[in-house]
Amino acid sequence: MARRPLPRILSNGSAEIARSRDLARTAADSATDVLHPLITITRGLRRLAAAGRRKWAETPKDRRGPLLFLVASVVLVVALVPYGPLLAAITLMAAAAWAGRERVEPAPTGPDDSQTQRLQSLYEALVPYFSAAEDPAPLYAHGGDWEKAFASYEFDDDGRVSRLLLRYPAYFTDGEAESRARIEQLLHAKSGRGREYHFEWDEEGNELGITVLPPLPTDTAAQRFVTAPGETVLGFTDPADVQRTLPLTYGEEQRDVPPVVWRTGVRSTEPHLLVAGEPGSGTSTLLRSIALQCLQYGDVVIVEGAGTGEYACLTGREGVLAVECGLAGALTALEWAAHETERRLIAANRARQAGQAAPDDTKHPLWILLDRPSALGHFGAVDGRDDPQSLLQVPLRHGRAAGVTVVVAEHFESLDSLSDAVRRHTRARVVLGPASPAQLEAVLGAPPHTTPTRDVPPGRGYARLGTGPVLRLQVPATPDPYDDATSEAHRRAVLDLLPARTTPAEAEPLPVEISPSGV
């Protein structure tokens, strides 16, 4: 049986209804614009009438008679004056238009009662630190005026201080780290815990600026970064701390993010890197991210002391010379790296003496990544063998001239087992995960200008390159693609960055026989 077509009123009725609604809405807006003066005057007459009724109701009964006589006299005078009724109507319309105007409530210009109480509490808490008995006109005093001490302030939606600029007396010892730490700890506690604060001391102007920093984004997946050879992206930081941004892809969205770029090579002042953190803080994630980036331009030797298989995805890949988890393999790989460093130095020296350019094989970057070398050192001490760190002397000391870069990752509890060479030559430092101010200063060499929080996501921490400033850091998500807990998006992102597999996974990565001459 053939289907009959729907009636026209049912097939296109929704479109006509929508069109009718648009026409009606347009007509209503136009009528409102045309009749706006009349609407304003009518609203004003209604308000004036309401005000008159209130005035009449508030007038005592014994005074209503004189009031009626006064109103009648005014009406009589207006009626007898030439053009009086017309002038009275014009005056009434003007008063109605003024009374019927749309009134906008003025925005509050100062803090409310709760915000004032917070500022006063901060001021009172700072009095013992910013006052002295010998000061004839103290800026901070109990019961004093906080407006003189706080130059500017801002609050967030929860009513907590988000930005504050305070003045302090010139005799405060702002040049001492302990004095500054006490003030920062106090402001952190009084302004609200659970947030990260940035403190900016102006010793010349005797001012302290406090800013609440937003959390760094944690949704940055592993990807190809727009960098030059010799540049490695450790992670991302605040826009105000660096003068460079990188275009990153977030699904279908693309935005610019400020990176922390570590430069290696012959002219680098921080040729080697030390990463410290607690278990699960993201140290292995950072080493995987570095390995995927440096494989674009060089070769990699990976030594994993924990033996958990965090780098199994790199085994047998192009450019990956070795992925060693045992003590014997680690010693062999690091011994080869030491001889390779010496060979490069000798070849480059001979080329310079002959007035020629250095050979290309001496310029090809070589990266040595060690994850938890202290575990291998413990095994070596038990078996009576050498500590693998003893083989890092040559790569650490001469690696910059030979194009060899060393990256060491270790947990906090094992930092004491690192050799003096590792401590002395790793001028680039990264701390990931929760850490106390003492731990941060011990590893980075300087305290951060922010207050660390207790609960931090994996890959979150601080970085300091040489003698530069301490920067907040968020490492891009580079998980082990073979881990079952890895999301499919992050697993696919890492697999797409892996080089092609050149040898079977069980093949020997370093079949080269090492001679005493290093060739």
MARZAVO-256514 format. One line per 3 residues: for each residue x, y, z of C-alpha. Coordinates in steps of 0.5 Angstrom, whole numbers, padded with zeros to 4 digits. Layout:
N
X:Y:Z | ... $
//
This chain:
519
0000:0000:0000 | 0003:0007:-0002 | 0004:0012:0003 $
0001:0018:0003 | 0005:0025:0003 | 0004:0029:0010 $
-0001:0035:0009 | 0003:0041:0008 | 0001:0044:0015 $
0005:0038:0018 | 0011:0038:0014 | 0013:0045:0014 $
0009:0047:0020 | 0015:0048:0025 | 0019:0052:0020 $
0013:0057:0020 | 0012:0057:0027 | 0019:0059:0028 $
0019:0064:0023 | 0013:0067:0026 | 0016:0067:0033 $
0022:0071:0030 | 0017:0076:0027 | 0013:0077:0034 $
0020:0078:0038 | 0022:0083:0033 | 0016:0087:0033 $
0016:0087:0040 | 0023:0089:0041 | 0021:0095:0036 $
0015:0097:0040 | 0019:0097:0046 | 0024:0102:0043 $
0018:0106:0040 | 0014:0106:0046 | 0020:0107:0051 $
0019:0114:0053 | 0012:0113:0054 | 0013:0107:0059 $
0018:0111:0063 | 0013:0117:0064 | 0008:0112:0066 $
0013:0108:0071 | 0015:0115:0074 | 0007:0117:0075 $
0006:0110:0078 | 0012:0112:0083 | 0010:0119:0084 $
0003:0117:0086 | 0006:0111:0091 | 0010:0116:0094 $
0004:0121:0095 | 0000:0115:0098 | 0006:0114:0103 $
0007:0121:0105 | -0001:0122:0106 | -0001:0115:0110 $
0005:0118:0114 | 0002:0125:0115 | -0002:0125:0122 $
-0009:0126:0122 | -0009:0133:0125 | -0004:0136:0120 $
-0008:0133:0114 | -0013:0139:0114 | -0008:0144:0113 $
-0004:0140:0108 | -0010:0139:0103 | -0011:0147:0104 $
-0004:0148:0102 | -0005:0143:0096 | -0011:0147:0094 $
-0008:0154:0094 | -0002:0151:0090 | -0007:0148:0085 $
-0011:0155:0085 | -0005:0159:0084 | -0003:0155:0078 $
-0010:0155:0075 | -0010:0163:0075 | -0002:0164:0072 $
-0002:0165:0065 | 0000:0158:0062 | 0000:0155:0069 $
-0003:0149:0067 | 0001:0148:0061 | 0008:0149:0065 $
0005:0144:0071 | 0004:0139:0066 | 0011:0140:0063 $
0014:0140:0070 | 0010:0133:0072 | 0012:0130:0066 $
0019:0132:0067 | 0019:0129:0074 | 0015:0123:0072 $
0021:0122:0067 | 0026:0123:0072 | 0023:0118:0077 $
0021:0113:0072 | 0029:0112:0069 | 0032:0105:0070 $
0037:0106:0076 | 0043:0102:0076 | 0046:0100:0083 $
0053:0103:0084 | 0058:0098:0084 | 0061:0097:0091 $
0068:0101:0091 | 0071:0098:0098 | 0071:0091:0101 $
0065:0088:0105 | 0065:0087:0112 | 0068:0080:0111 $
0073:0082:0107 | 0075:0088:0112 | 0075:0083:0117 $
0080:0078:0113 | 0085:0084:0112 | 0084:0087:0119 $
0086:0080:0121 | 0092:0079:0117 | 0094:0086:0119 $
0094:0084:0126 | 0098:0078:0125 | 0103:0082:0122 $
0104:0087:0128 | 0109:0082:0132 | 0114:0082:0126 $
0113:0089:0123 | 0113:0093:0129 | 0119:0095:0134 $
0118:0099:0141 | 0123:0104:0139 | 0119:0106:0132 $
0115:0113:0134 | 0110:0112:0128 | 0109:0105:0127 $
0106:0103:0121 | 0104:0096:0124 | 0101:0097:0131 $
0095:0093:0135 | 0088:0096:0133 | 0092:0100:0128 $
0089:0102:0121 | 0090:0097:0115 | 0089:0101:0110 $
0096:0105:0111 | 0100:0098:0110 | 0096:0095:0105 $
0097:0099:0098 | 0092:0094:0094 | 0088:0088:0095 $
0084:0083:0091 | 0079:0078:0093 | 0077:0071:0089 $
0069:0069:0089 | 0070:0065:0095 | 0072:0072:0099 $
0079:0070:0100 | 0085:0074:0098 | 0088:0073:0091 $
0092:0079:0091 | 0095:0083:0096 | 0101:0089:0096 $
0103:0091:0103 | 0108:0095:0105 | 0113:0094:0111 $
0118:0098:0115 | 0125:0099:0112 | 0128:0096:0119 $
0125:0089:0117 | 0131:0084:0116 | 0128:0083:0109 $
0135:0080:0107 | 0135:0074:0111 | 0132:0068:0109 $
0129:0066:0115 | 0125:0073:0116 | 0122:0072:0110 $
0120:0065:0111 | 0117:0067:0117 | 0113:0072:0113 $
0111:0068:0108 | 0109:0062:0112 | 0104:0067:0116 $
0101:0070:0110 | 0100:0063:0107 | 0097:0060:0113 $
0092:0067:0114 | 0090:0067:0107 | 0088:0060:0106 $
0091:0054:0106 | 0091:0049:0100 | 0093:0054:0095 $
0100:0056:0092 | 0102:0063:0093 | 0108:0067:0089 $
0112:0072:0094 | 0115:0078:0090 | 0120:0082:0095 $
0122:0089:0093 | 0127:0090:0098 | 0128:0097:0095 $
0121:0100:0096 | 0120:0096:0102 | 0114:0092:0099 $
0111:0085:0099 | 0107:0083:0093 | 0103:0076:0094 $
0099:0073:0088 | 0095:0066:0088 | 0097:0062:0082 $
0093:0058:0078 | 0094:0051:0078 | 0098:0049:0072 $
0094:0045:0067 | 0095:0037:0067 | 0092:0035:0061 $
0098:0036:0056 | 0100:0030:0053 | 0106:0027:0050 $
0107:0030:0043 | 0112:0033:0038 | 0115:0040:0041 $
0117:0046:0036 | 0124:0046:0039 | 0131:0047:0035 $
0136:0041:0036 | 0139:0041:0043 | 0133:0044:0046 $
0129:0039:0051 | 0122:0041:0054 | 0122:0039:0061 $
0115:0041:0062 | 0111:0048:0062 | 0110:0053:0067 $
0107:0060:0069 | 0107:0065:0063 | 0110:0071:0067 $
0116:0067:0068 | 0119:0065:0061 | 0119:0069:0055 $
0117:0064:0050 | 0111:0060:0048 | 0110:0053:0044 $
0104:0051:0040 | 0101:0045:0043 | 0095:0041:0041 $
0089:0039:0046 | 0085:0034:0042 | 0082:0038:0037 $
0084:0045:0040 | 0091:0048:0040 | 0093:0053:0045 $
0100:0057:0046 | 0103:0054:0053 | 0110:0057:0056 $
0115:0052:0057 | 0121:0050:0061 | 0127:0049:0056 $
0133:0046:0057 | 0139:0047:0052 | 0144:0042:0052 $
0151:0042:0047 | 0157:0045:0047 | 0155:0052:0049 $
0151:0049:0055 | 0152:0052:0062 | 0148:0046:0065 $
0150:0040:0060 | 0147:0035:0065 | 0140:0034:0069 $
0139:0031:0076 | 0131:0029:0077 | 0129:0028:0085 $
0122:0026:0087 | 0118:0021:0091 | 0116:0014:0089 $
0110:0016:0084 | 0112:0023:0083 | 0113:0022:0075 $
0121:0022:0075 | 0120:0016:0070 | 0115:0020:0066 $
0120:0026:0065 | 0126:0021:0063 | 0121:0018:0058 $
0119:0025:0055 | 0126:0027:0055 | 0128:0020:0051 $
0122:0021:0046 | 0125:0028:0045 | 0132:0027:0044 $
0131:0021:0040 | 0129:0026:0034 | 0137:0028:0034 $
0141:0023:0037 | 0142:0016:0041 | 0140:0014:0048 $
0143:0009:0053 | 0138:0007:0058 | 0140:0004:0065 $
0134:0003:0070 | 0136:0001:0077 | 0129:-0001:0079 $
0128:-0006:0074 | 0120:-0005:0073 | 0120:-0005:0066 $
0118:0002:0065 | 0122:0003:0059 | 0121:-0003:0055 $
0117:0000:0050 | 0124:0003:0048 | 0127:-0003:0047 $
0130:-0005:0040 | 0128:0002:0037 | 0132:0006:0032 $
0137:0010:0036 | 0136:0006:0043 | 0143:0003:0044 $
0141:-0001:0050 | 0136:-0001:0055 | 0139:-0005:0061 $
0136:-0007:0068 | 0141:-0011:0071 | 0148:-0010:0074 $
0152:-0013:0069 | 0149:-0010:0063 | 0149:-0003:0066 $
0156:-0004:0067 | 0157:-0006:0060 | 0153:0000:0057 $
0156:0005:0062 | 0163:0003:0060 | 0162:0003:0053 $
0159:0010:0054 | 0165:0012:0058 | 0170:0010:0052 $
0165:0013:0047 | 0166:0020:0050 | 0174:0019:0050 $
0174:0017:0043 | 0170:0023:0041 | 0174:0027:0045 $
0181:0024:0042 | 0178:0025:0035 | 0175:0032:0035 $
0182:0034:0038 | 0186:0031:0032 | 0181:0034:0028 $
0183:0041:0031 | 0190:0040:0031 | 0190:0038:0023 $
0186:0045:0022 | 0179:0041:0020 | 0172:0040:0022 $
0170:0035:0028 | 0168:0029:0025 | 0160:0028:0024 $
0160:0022:0029 | 0163:0026:0034 | 0157:0031:0034 $
0152:0026:0034 | 0148:0027:0041 | 0149:0021:0046 $
0144:0021:0052 | 0145:0017:0058 | 0139:0016:0062 $
0140:0013:0069 | 0133:0012:0073 | 0135:0010:0080 $
0142:0008:0080 | 0143:0007:0087 | 0139:0001:0087 $
0145:-0002:0082 | 0150:0001:0087 | 0147:-0003:0092 $
0147:-0010:0088 | 0154:-0008:0086 | 0156:-0007:0093 $
0153:-0014:0095 | 0157:-0018:0089 | 0163:-0014:0090 $
0163:-0011:0084 | 0164:-0003:0082 | 0158:0002:0083 $
0156:0004:0076 | 0156:0011:0078 | 0164:0011:0078 $
0163:0010:0070 | 0160:0017:0070 | 0166:0021:0071 $
0168:0022:0064 | 0161:0023:0061 | 0160:0028:0066 $
0166:0032:0066 | 0167:0032:0059 | 0160:0030:0056 $
0159:0037:0054 | 0165:0038:0049 | 0164:0031:0047 $
0156:0031:0045 | 0154:0027:0051 | 0149:0028:0056 $
0147:0025:0063 | 0140:0025:0066 | 0140:0022:0073 $
0133:0021:0077 | 0133:0019:0084 | 0129:0018:0090 $
0129:0023:0096 | 0131:0017:0101 | 0137:0015:0096 $
0140:0022:0094 | 0146:0021:0099 | 0148:0015:0095 $
0149:0019:0089 | 0157:0020:0088 | 0160:0027:0088 $
0161:0027:0081 | 0154:0027:0080 | 0152:0032:0085 $
0158:0037:0082 | 0156:0036:0075 | 0149:0036:0074 $
0147:0044:0074 | 0140:0043:0072 | 0135:0040:0077 $
0128:0038:0078 | 0124:0036:0084 | 0117:0033:0083 $
0112:0031:0088 | 0111:0033:0095 | 0117:0036:0098 $
0119:0040:0104 | 0122:0047:0103 | 0128:0044:0106 $
0128:0039:0101 | 0127:0044:0095 | 0133:0048:0097 $
0138:0042:0098 | 0136:0040:0091 | 0135:0046:0087 $
0140:0050:0091 | 0135:0056:0092 | 0128:0056:0095 $
0122:0057:0091 | 0118:0064:0091 | 0112:0060:0092 $
0109:0056:0097 | 0109:0048:0095 | 0102:0045:0097 $
0101:0038:0100 | 0097:0034:0094 | 0100:0035:0088 $
0099:0031:0081 | 0104:0027:0078 | 0109:0030:0074 $
0108:0037:0078 | 0114:0040:0081 | 0120:0045:0081 $
0126:0046:0076 | 0132:0050:0076 | 0137:0051:0071 $
0144:0053:0073 | 0143:0059:0077 | 0137:0061:0074 $
0130:0062:0078 | 0126:0057:0081 | 0120:0055:0076 $
0114:0051:0077 | 0114:0045:0073 | 0108:0041:0070 $
0111:0035:0066 | 0107:0033:0060 | 0104:0026:0061 $
0108:0021:0058 | 0106:0014:0061 | 0108:0007:0060 $
0104:0005:0054 | 0104:-0002:0056 | 0101:0000:0063 $
0094:-0003:0064 | 0092:0004:0068 | 0094:0008:0062 $
0089:0011:0058 | 0088:0010:0051 | 0089:0017:0049 $
0096:0018:0053 | 0098:0011:0050 | 0096:0012:0043 $
0100:0019:0044 | 0106:0015:0046 | 0106:0010:0041 $
0106:0015:0036 | 0112:0018:0038 | 0116:0012:0039 $
0121:0011:0033 | 0121:0005:0028 | 0123:-0002:0031 $
0130:-0004:0028 | 0132:-0010:0032 | 0128:-0016:0036 $
0126:-0014:0043 | 0131:-0020:0046 | 0137:-0018:0041 $
0143:-0016:0045 | 0143:-0008:0044 | 0151:-0007:0044 $
0154:-0012:0040 | 0160:-0008:0040 | 0167:-0011:0043 $
0170:-0006:0047 | 0178:-0005:0046 | 0182:-0002:0051 $
0184:0004:0046 | 0176:0005:0046 | 0175:0004:0039 $
//
